[in-house]
């Protein structure tokens, strides 16, 4: 059943677990995520990035998600992920498809981020749509060399409190050291848990962790075995994700792990059965591998049985 991000995260916030938000680009990824949600009896956020919309279309993906949600008893949120383009976020709000949107104004001057986020919150709330906002720079955090530089790009707790109060956003994505993509860290993952604890104490809306893929070694190794060149890929450790959830993260975004699982499944099948050219048979193992990854994430986030 289709619902809003506010409804799903309200329970997660109260019971101290996180809901997984999984990016989709096509039918098979959507099916894999929904199969996992059904198997785990978990709520789920189905996300589409600006890139996904350019690739497959807002109406096309929206129709697929609405159909999947209608057929499911699990709470399903249809969410626009990382809407940096203000006009696109407006279009998503007015489309009738989304129950939640994210406006990412983190690269804008602080006051401009507040102004545009507040405007979108007013517009979205009139239609019963939730709004996630972002404060702090998530991409590339691990590359900053000095403490001063790092602090300047991570979310400032006092600023986060003011931002939420002034914008009225329903959830806040915070920068505590994660990074987008498959190459997040050169060594072990490093997250600023002290900063997260301080933000959680001050900010009363659910908090979101972006750039949280773990790049599971089993999936990564399968991908490499069959030709994928991602030897240096490294994500956030499961232990750090669990700790972040325990300290107050209520929504965790996953994308790269699904991409690698998709690739690993396709590569393995084509290597073992090169005579097969039926796309349904080729994509089947990829879908199964993605479902396995999503189920593991849901259990790790603590959302199993919460839907």
C-alpha positions as CSV (number, residue, x, y, z in Angstrom):
1,X,0.0,0.0,0.0
2,X,1.2,3.5,-0.9
3,X,2.0,5.8,2.0
4,X,4.1,8.8,2.9
5,X,7.6,9.0,4.3
6,X,6.2,10.8,7.4
7,X,3.9,7.8,8.2
8,X,6.6,5.2,7.7
9,X,9.4,7.1,9.6
10,X,7.1,8.1,12.5
11,X,7.1,4.5,13.6
12,X,10.8,4.0,12.9
13,X,11.6,7.1,14.9
14,X,9.5,5.9,17.8
15,X,10.8,2.3,17.8
16,X,14.5,3.2,16.9
17,X,15.0,1.3,13.6
18,X,15.6,2.5,10.0
19,X,13.7,2.0,6.8
20,X,15.6,1.1,3.7
21,X,15.4,3.4,0.7
22,X,16.4,1.6,-2.5
23,X,17.0,3.3,-5.8
24,X,15.3,1.7,-8.9
25,X,15.9,2.2,-12.6
26,X,13.8,-0.5,-14.2
27,X,11.2,-3.2,-13.6
28,X,13.6,-5.9,-12.4
29,X,15.1,-3.7,-9.6
30,X,11.6,-2.8,-8.5
31,X,10.6,-6.4,-8.4
32,X,13.7,-7.4,-6.5
33,X,13.1,-4.7,-3.8
34,X,9.4,-5.6,-3.5
35,X,10.1,-9.3,-3.3
36,X,12.4,-8.5,-0.4
37,X,9.9,-6.3,1.4
38,X,7.2,-9.1,1.1
39,X,9.6,-11.7,2.4
40,X,10.8,-9.6,5.3
41,X,7.4,-8.1,6.0
42,X,9.1,-4.7,6.0
43,X,8.2,-1.2,5.0
44,X,10.1,0.2,2.1
45,X,11.0,3.4,0.3
46,X,11.3,3.1,-3.4
47,X,13.5,5.9,-4.7
48,X,14.1,7.3,-8.2
49,X,17.1,9.6,-8.9
50,X,17.2,12.4,-11.5
51,X,19.3,9.9,-13.6
52,X,16.6,7.2,-13.3
53,X,13.9,9.6,-14.5
54,X,16.1,10.6,-17.4
55,X,16.7,6.9,-18.2
56,X,13.2,5.5,-17.8
57,X,10.7,8.4,-17.3
58,X,8.8,9.7,-14.3
59,X,5.4,8.5,-15.6
60,X,6.8,5.1,-16.5
61,X,8.5,4.4,-13.2
62,X,5.6,6.0,-11.3
63,X,3.1,3.7,-12.9
64,X,5.2,0.6,-12.1
65,X,5.6,1.6,-8.5
66,X,1.9,2.5,-8.0
67,X,0.9,-0.9,-9.4
68,X,3.4,-2.7,-7.2
69,X,2.3,-0.8,-4.1
70,X,-1.4,-1.5,-4.9
71,X,-0.7,-5.2,-5.0
72,X,1.3,-5.2,-1.7
73,X,0.2,-5.1,1.9
74,X,3.5,-3.6,2.9
75,X,3.9,0.2,3.4
76,X,5.5,1.6,0.3
77,X,6.8,5.1,-0.1
78,X,7.5,6.5,-3.6
79,X,10.3,9.0,-3.2
80,X,12.2,11.4,-5.4
81,X,15.8,11.0,-4.4
82,X,18.3,13.9,-4.5
83,X,16.2,16.4,-6.3
84,X,18.8,19.1,-6.9
85,X,16.8,20.7,-9.8
86,X,14.1,22.8,-8.1
87,X,11.8,22.6,-11.2
88,X,12.0,18.8,-11.2
89,X,11.0,18.6,-7.6
90,X,8.0,20.8,-8.3
91,X,7.1,18.6,-11.2
92,X,7.4,15.5,-9.0
93,X,5.1,17.1,-6.4
94,X,2.5,18.0,-9.0
95,X,2.8,14.7,-10.9
96,X,0.4,12.7,-8.6
97,X,2.9,9.8,-8.4
98,X,5.2,10.7,-5.5
99,X,4.3,10.5,-1.8
100,X,7.6,11.9,-0.8
101,X,10.3,14.1,-2.4
102,X,13.8,15.1,-1.4
103,X,15.1,18.6,-2.2
104,X,18.9,18.6,-2.1
105,X,19.9,22.2,-1.6
106,X,23.0,21.3,0.3
107,X,25.3,22.9,-2.3
108,X,23.4,26.2,-2.1
109,X,24.2,29.0,0.3
110,X,22.5,28.2,3.6
111,X,19.8,30.9,3.4
112,X,18.9,29.9,-0.1
113,X,18.6,26.3,0.9
114,X,16.2,27.3,3.7
115,X,14.1,29.5,1.4
116,X,13.7,27.0,-1.4
117,X,13.2,24.1,1.0
118,X,10.5,26.0,2.9
119,X,8.7,26.9,-0.4
120,X,8.7,23.2,-1.5
121,X,7.5,22.0,2.0
122,X,4.5,24.4,1.7
123,X,3.7,23.2,-1.8
124,X,4.1,19.5,-0.9
125,X,2.2,19.5,2.4
126,X,-0.8,21.0,0.6
127,X,-0.9,17.7,-1.4
128,X,-0.1,15.4,1.6
129,X,3.4,14.8,0.4
130,X,6.4,14.5,2.7
131,X,9.7,16.4,2.2
132,X,13.2,15.3,3.0
133,X,15.9,18.0,3.0
134,X,19.7,17.9,3.2
135,X,22.2,20.0,5.1
136,X,25.9,19.3,4.8
137,X,28.0,17.9,1.9
138,X,27.8,14.1,1.6
139,X,29.9,13.4,-1.5
140,X,33.6,13.1,-1.2
141,X,33.8,13.7,2.6
142,X,36.5,11.0,3.0
143,X,38.9,13.0,0.7
144,X,39.1,16.1,3.0
145,X,42.5,16.2,4.6
146,X,42.2,18.6,7.5
147,X,39.8,18.5,10.5
148,X,38.8,22.1,9.8
149,X,37.9,21.4,6.2
150,X,36.0,18.2,7.2
151,X,34.0,20.1,9.9
152,X,33.0,22.7,7.3
153,X,31.4,20.1,5.1
154,X,29.7,17.9,7.7
155,X,26.3,18.9,9.2
156,X,26.5,21.5,11.9
157,X,24.2,20.4,14.7
158,X,23.0,23.9,15.8
159,X,22.5,24.8,12.1
160,X,20.5,21.6,11.6
161,X,18.1,22.6,14.4
162,X,17.5,26.0,13.0
163,X,17.1,24.6,9.5
164,X,14.4,22.1,10.5
165,X,12.6,24.7,12.5
166,X,12.6,27.3,9.7
167,X,11.8,24.9,6.8
168,X,9.3,22.5,8.4
169,X,10.9,19.6,6.6
170,X,9.7,16.1,7.6
171,X,13.2,14.4,7.5
172,X,16.7,15.6,7.3
173,X,19.7,14.0,5.5
174,X,22.8,14.6,7.5
175,X,26.5,14.5,6.5
176,X,28.5,12.5,9.1
177,X,31.2,11.1,6.8
178,X,29.5,8.8,4.2
179,X,30.0,9.2,0.5
180,X,28.1,8.4,-2.7
181,X,29.3,5.7,-5.0
182,X,31.2,2.5,-4.6
183,X,34.6,4.0,-3.7
184,X,33.8,5.6,-0.3
185,X,37.0,4.9,1.7
186,X,40.6,3.9,1.2
187,X,40.7,2.1,4.5
188,X,38.0,1.4,7.1
189,X,34.8,3.4,7.1
190,X,34.9,6.5,9.3
191,X,31.7,8.1,10.6
192,X,31.3,11.0,13.0
193,X,29.1,9.3,15.6
194,X,29.6,12.1,18.2
195,X,28.2,14.6,15.6
196,X,25.3,12.3,14.9
197,X,24.4,12.0,18.6
198,X,24.5,15.7,19.0
199,X,22.2,16.3,16.0
200,X,19.8,13.6,17.2
201,X,19.6,15.3,20.6
202,X,18.7,18.6,19.0
203,X,16.6,17.7,16.0
204,X,13.3,16.0,16.4
205,X,12.5,14.9,12.9
206,X,13.8,11.6,11.5
207,X,17.4,11.6,10.3
208,X,18.6,10.1,7.0
209,X,21.9,8.5,6.0
210,X,22.9,8.8,2.3
211,X,25.8,7.1,0.7
212,X,25.4,4.1,2.9
213,X,26.1,1.1,0.6
214,X,28.4,-1.4,2.1
215,X,29.8,-3.0,-1.1
216,X,29.4,-6.6,0.4
217,X,32.5,-8.7,-0.2
218,X,30.6,-11.7,-1.5
219,X,28.8,-9.7,-4.2
220,X,31.9,-7.7,-5.0
221,X,34.0,-10.8,-5.4
222,X,31.5,-12.5,-7.7
223,X,31.4,-9.4,-9.8
224,X,35.2,-9.3,-10.0
225,X,35.4,-13.0,-10.7
226,X,33.4,-12.6,-13.9
227,X,35.1,-9.5,-15.2
228,X,34.0,-6.4,-13.2
229,X,36.9,-4.1,-12.4
230,X,36.0,-2.8,-8.9
231,X,38.8,-4.2,-6.8
232,X,39.2,-0.9,-4.9
233,X,35.5,-0.4,-4.1
234,X,34.8,-0.1,-0.4
235,X,31.7,0.9,1.5
236,X,30.4,1.6,5.0
237,X,30.8,-1.4,7.3
238,X,27.7,-3.2,8.6
239,X,28.9,-2.5,12.1
240,X,28.9,1.3,11.5
241,X,25.5,1.2,9.8
242,X,24.1,-0.7,12.8
243,X,25.6,1.9,15.2
244,X,24.3,4.8,13.2
245,X,20.8,3.3,13.3
246,X,21.1,2.7,17.1
247,X,22.1,6.4,17.5
248,X,19.1,7.7,15.6
249,X,19.2,7.2,11.8
250,X,15.7,6.3,10.6
251,X,16.2,6.0,6.8
252,X,19.2,4.5,5.0
253,X,19.7,5.0,1.3
254,X,21.1,2.1,-0.8
255,X,22.0,2.3,-4.5
256,X,25.5,1.0,-5.4
257,X,25.0,-2.4,-3.7
258,X,22.0,-3.0,-6.0
259,X,24.0,-2.0,-9.1
260,X,26.9,-4.3,-8.2
261,X,24.5,-7.2,-7.4
262,X,22.7,-6.7,-10.7
263,X,26.0,-6.7,-12.6
264,X,27.4,-9.7,-10.7
265,X,24.2,-11.7,-11.5
266,X,24.2,-10.9,-15.2
267,X,28.0,-11.5,-15.6
268,X,27.9,-14.9,-13.9
269,X,24.9,-16.1,-15.9
270,X,26.4,-15.0,-19.3
271,X,29.7,-16.6,-18.4
272,X,28.1,-19.9,-17.5
273,X,25.5,-20.0,-20.2
274,X,26.8,-17.9,-23.2
275,X,24.3,-19.6,-25.5
276,X,21.3,-18.0,-23.8
277,X,20.0,-14.8,-25.3
278,X,16.6,-14.6,-23.6
279,X,16.7,-11.4,-21.5
280,X,14.2,-12.9,-19.0
281,X,16.6,-15.7,-18.2
282,X,19.6,-13.5,-18.2
283,X,18.0,-11.0,-15.7
284,X,16.5,-13.6,-13.4
285,X,19.7,-14.3,-11.4
286,X,20.4,-10.6,-11.2
287,X,17.0,-10.0,-9.7
288,X,17.5,-12.9,-7.2
289,X,20.8,-11.5,-6.1
290,X,19.4,-8.0,-5.6
291,X,16.6,-9.4,-3.5
292,X,19.1,-11.2,-1.3
293,X,21.0,-8.0,-0.8
294,X,17.9,-6.0,0.1
295,X,16.7,-8.6,2.6
296,X,20.1,-8.5,4.4
297,X,19.8,-4.7,4.5
298,X,16.3,-4.8,5.9
299,X,17.4,-7.2,8.7
300,X,20.4,-5.0,9.5
301,X,18.3,-1.8,9.7
302,X,15.8,-3.5,12.0
303,X,12.8,-3.0,9.8
304,X,12.0,-6.8,9.3
305,X,8.5,-7.5,10.6
306,X,7.7,-3.8,11.0
307,X,5.5,-3.7,7.9
